[in-house]
Amino acid sequence: MADLNTTNPYIDLLYESLSHFDNLSVTCSVNAFFDSNENFDIIHIHWPEAFVGWKMVDSEKFDRIMERLDIWKNRAKVIYTRHNEEAHELPYSSMQSLYNKVLDSCSGVIHLTTYSFENIKEDLTDKIIHTVIPHGAYRYSNDIPKPDAREKLKIPEKKFVILVFGKIRNESEKQFLLKGIKSLKRDYLFIAPRWKHAIYPSFKTHPMRRIISVLRDFFLDLFNSKFRISDGFVSNEDVQVYMNAADVVLVPRVNTLNSGVLFLGLSFNKVVIGIDKGGVGEVLREHNFPTFDPEHFQSLSKALEQGYVLSRKEIRGAMEWSSRYNWNSIAESHLEFYHQLLTSEK
């Protein structure tokens, strides 16, 4: 079996669990996809962007990817885990043909939520076998108590702390969060380690918009004591510091199918808030967590207020979801799906 992928905690945990099964050989090599003449049983694709190294490539490289997908379609069972509906940071028009080609090459598709399957089933051939296997819980160190985590980050003990852990991807996400959070009628501290990751308007085409955006973030960071924003990388060791210091974890997406940040928050037993759409909304509703309407920033303020109340309660489900999101059971579900495809006549 071969898997085309980039280094990612999701993949690390999945294949760590799969490695415990006998008679299963796994490789995570892009080179194997392009150059190998070995006979693999399964080619498991997670992110089509990995084919292009998460950047735009010339037409020759793109055509080679398409050709290799045709080759593997005839030599192995191709599986696709549908993390996204479309590329997050690469031009949609350029990547859509690759996403379509991946789906066209598939024998099976793994969905992280029921919504994902319902959302796409009418566009897919009946020759593709589908299954739903949820995202797993992350396994970061978790031994720093909340008071110690707050002391390390210099946060007052009683402050209501909202954490946005994922990187901000675009200006629309940033503006929606700013409006919703600033209208919250409660004292708070908003922490966003990847806030400045958002792509600013081009200086070449929109010089004034670029200058205004950069200056706005500069003054927000410097003069607003309720905001603590940066563009730094959080090490694996410090993930628990931010998570344990927070009261609620806010998934910053205004349009997304799934989110690893959601499951990261669940992994630390935090109240998680996100959009009432897609797979994110499905999972949050299952756990009775607050959701917001991405068309109305006032709904974000309301969800944050609900999150505050929930975060003050002693019992919030007490990890009742842990068995469902256990990587060993998730790995078993993957292995069962592999066997189903290998024995299927489709």
N, C-alpha and C positions, 0 to 999 in steps of 0.2 A: 504494500500500500504506500502511496506517496501523497503528500499534502503540499499544495502550493500556498505559501503564506509568508507573512513577515513576523518578526518577534512580537509577541503579544501575550499578556497575562492569561487571557481566555484560552489561547492555544496551549500555552505552557501547562495549565492546569488540566485541560482535556487530555493531552497526550501523556502527561504524567500518569493519569488514571488508566488510560488505554494500555500503557506499557506493562501493566501488571497482568495482562491477559497473555496466556500461552499461545504460541503459533500465530503471533501477530507482529509483523515487522513494519515499522513506521519510519519514513524519512520526511523531513520538512525542507525540501530543497527546490529552489526556483530553477537551479541548473538542471535538476533531474527532469523537470517539465520540458525544458527547451532542448536538452541534448541527449537524454538517456534513451537507449534502445531496449532497456529492460522491459519485461512484461509485468506491469503492476496490475493488481486486481481493482484497486480503487484510486481514483484521483479526486481528492476532496478539496474543493475551492471555498475559501471563506470570503475574501475581498478581491474582486476583479482588479482593483487598483494595484494590487501586488504585482500583477503582470507587467505593469509599466513602471514599477518602482515608485509609485505614488507621485508621478510627474508626467507631463505630456511628452510623448515620443514622436519620432518621425514616422511617416507612412510605411516605410520599409519594416520597421520594428513592429508596428501595429499589424501589418499583413502577416508577419511571421507568427504572431500570437494566434491569429485567426486560423492559420494553417495547422498549428500544433493542436488547437482544440479539436479540429476535424480528425487529426490523427488519433488523439487519445479517445475520442468518442467511439472510434472503431476498435480500439485495443483494450479499453478498460471501462468500468462503470464510473461515470463522472457524477459526483455529488456536489451540490452547492448549498452552503448554509447561508440563508438570506438575512444577513445582518442589516442591510440597507435597502431602500428602494432605489437609490441613485447615489452617485459619488458625492461625497460631502464637499470636497474642496477643488476638484477638477471640473472643467466645463462640462455641463450636462450633455450638451449636444455631441461633444467629442467622445464621451464615455458611454452614451446610451447604446451604441452599436455593440460595444464590448459586453455590456450587461446582457443585452439580448442574445448575443452569441453564446455566452456562458449558459443561459437558461436553455437555449436550443440544443446545447451539447449534453444536457443533463439526463441521467436516468432517474435521479432522485433529488428531491429538494427537502432540506431540513428547515423548518420554521421555528423561531424562538417563542412565538405566541400563536394562538388560534387566529387572531386578527390578520397576521401576515399571510396565512393561507387563504382566508376568505377574501383578502384584498387583491389577490393575484390569480386565483384559480381559473377564472374565466379566460385569462389570456394564455393559459398553458395547455399543451397537448395532453390528452389522456394517457399518453405513453409514459408520462413522468409519474413516479410514485412519490407521495408526500408523507411527511410525518412531522409532528410537533415535539421538539425536545427543548426544554427551557434552558436559559442561560444559567450558569452555575454561580455559586457564591465565591467571592474572592478569599484568598488565604493570606492576608497580610498579618504581621505581628499585631497583637492587640492586648497589650499588658500595661498601657499607660492610663492611669485613672484620669477622669475628666479634670479635676483640680490641677493635676500635674501638667496635663496637656495645655491648659489655659495659662498656667504660670509660664510655661516655655514660650508661648506665643504672646505673652503680656496682655492677656484678656481678662477683664474684671469677672469675678466669679458669678455675679448675678446677670450679666449682659445676655440678651437674647442674640445668639449667633447663628447667622444664616451662611451656609457654605456652598459656594458654587465651585465644584472641583474640576469639572470638565472645562476644556478650553472654549472660549467664546469664538465662534466660527465666522460671524459676519455682523455687520452693523445693525441689521434688523433685530437679531437676538439681543444685542447690547442695548438698543433703545427701548425695547420692550421691558427688559429687566430693570433699567433705570426708572422708567415711569412707574412700574408696579411696586418696586421696593421703596421709592421715595414717597409714595402715597400711603405707606404703612403707618398707621397712627399708633406707633409703639416704639420705644427706644430699642435700637438694634445695632448690631455690628455686622456688616456684610463683608465677607472674605472671598476673594476670587483670585487664586494664584495664577490663573492663565487668562486674566481679563484682557490684557493688551495684545493677546494673540490675534484678535480680530483684524481682518485685512482692512486697512485704511483705504479711503478713496485714492485713486492714482493721482500723484502729484502732477503728472504730465497732462492728464485730461481734466482733472478737477482740483486745481491747486488750492483754492480757498477752502473747499470742503475738507481737503487733507489737513490743512493747517488748523482749521477749527476742531477737527476730530482729535488731533494730537494734543492740542492745547487743552481741550475739555478734559481729557483723561489725566493730563498733567496736574491740573488744578483740583480735579476730583480726588486724586491720590494725595495731594499735598495739603489741601485745606479742608476736606470733609472728613471729620473724625469718625463718621459712621461707615466709611468705606475704606477697606484695606485691599488694594488691587496691585497686581504686579504681572510680570510675564516670566516667572521663574519656573524651573522644573522641580517638582516635588519628588524627592528620592523615595524609594520603597520604604526606607526606615522611618521617614517622616509622614507617610500616609496616615498612620494611626494617630499622630499628633493632631493633624487637622481634623480628622474624623471625630476623634474623641473630644475635641474642644467644641465641636458644633452641637447645636440643638436640632437643627433641621438641615437636610441636604437638598438643595434645589437643583433639579436637572434643567440646564439653561436652554434647552432646545424649544423652538417654537414650531418646528416642523421636522419630525423624525419618526422612523419606524420603531427603533429600539434604542436602548442606551445602557452602556456598561456602567455609567455613573449611578443609575438606579440600583443595580445589583451591588455595587460597591457600598452604597448607603445601607442597603439591607444587610450586607455582610457585617456591618458594625452596629446593627440593630438601631438604626436611626430612623426618625420620621423623614420620609422622602416625599418631595413635592415635584410634580411635573405636569405636562400637558395632558388634557383629557382627550387624547387622540392616539390612534395606532396601538402598537404593542405596549408603549409606555403607559397609556391610559388603562389598558386592560390589566396590567400587572398591579398598578396602583389601586385600582378599584377592588381587586381581589383582596388587598390588604387593608382596605378602608382608609387609605391615605388621601390627603387633599390633592385635588387636581385643579388646573386653571384652563381657561379658554384663551388660546393664543391670539384671538382677535380683540380681546378686551383686557387691558392691563389692570383694571380694577379687580378682575377675578383673581389675579396673582396676589394682590394685597389681601384679599379675603382668604385665599388658600394659605398664605403665610400666617395669618391670624389663627386659623384652624391648626396649623402646624405648631404654633406656639403652645396652644392649649394641650395638644397631644403630647408634646415634648415634656410637659410638666407632670404627666401621669407616670406612675411606677410601672404599669404593665402595658406593653404595646404589642402583644402577640408572643413575646418571649421566644423568638426564633422558631415559631411553629412551622415556618416554611423551610427550615434547614434540611429536612430529609428530602424534600422535593428538589432542592437546588444543590444536592450533594453530588460532587463530581464523580464519585464511583458509580452511582446509579445512572448519571448522565452518560458516562462512558459505556455502561452496559446497554443503554438505549441506542447509542451509536453503533455498537457492535451488532446488535440485533438488526438494525436497519441495514448495515453492510451485508449481513447474511441474507436478508430479505431480497436485496437487489441482486446479489450474486446468484440466487436460485430462482429469480423471477424470469418469466418467459417474455416480459416486455422488452 
